[in-house]
């Protein structure tokens, strides 16, 4: 025997009708609320306009009175210290946000830590130098470009951190000097026992490589001079001397050319290898005149409008409660 109770279609229709009516009523209240808000601002448009202009003017004045200066240091990290460099800058930025002036003064060595407002580091994109004489880097970019846009690949952290140069930028609210922030900052970043040891070993290895390459080049010159002498003697004796591929003369000449190019690169590297994080160039006290500098010009108009609406709502609430109180006395 079935225990199912027959469904009442009329009850279902009534429930659906009531639900539809409730939804329509809800949206009707929202429409009424939106209309009243628009009507309120239209009715008081002169006051709203005055408040917006006054707030924007006050904010503009406050923003323009706040001096802001951009400063930049271009560096090149050596011995695989890219991630170390980025972590140090991120640490300093977190201390600036937290207002930890004691850390900035005692650990980093910045004598006036309140001057610095923000610091960040970004790679200087130079894809040509990234793939220069590095076939594996070129193949890597080709492979990554196959699965995504080339621009995203070049800006990706995995790729961009391997660029040669990186830009450390920081903002100050006053004129500063290189010795006030940049010098102690670089000294702090280069203060690592691990990377200091790598720097000493790397510098010594590069010096040794240069010396050995010079020796090999000198030996190749002796070999070439010997070949040249044999050719001259052969000519005097009216004998033909043939140098074919078996003599490996072409390979010797190519080796010398390669070593000469390598020596040039090594001597350039030697200039940068005296420090783990090598400063390339720095600029200070570049006046920041961007119109977006500061948020006061946006904050004050919103604040004035909020206070105006709040006062209006309070007055309306007070009037309603006053009418209720007067009616209750009658």
Secondary structure, 3 states (H helix, E strand, C coil): CCCCCCCCHHHHHHHHHHHHHHHHHHHHHHHHHHHHHHHHHHHCHHHHHHHHHHHHHHHHHHHHHCCCEEEEEEEEECCCCHHHHHHHHHHHHHHHHHCCHHHHHHHHCCCCHHHEEEEEEEECCCHHHHHCCCHHHHHHHHHHHHCCCHHHHHHCHHHHCCCCCEEEEEEECCCCCCCCCHHHHHHHHCCCHHHHHHHHHHHHHHHHHHHHHHHHHHHHHHHHHHHHHHHHHHHHCCCCCCCCHHHCHHHHHHHHHHHHHHHHHHHHHHHHCCCCEEEEEEEEEEECCCCCCCCHHHHHHHHHHHHHHHHHHHHHHHHHHHHHHHHHHC
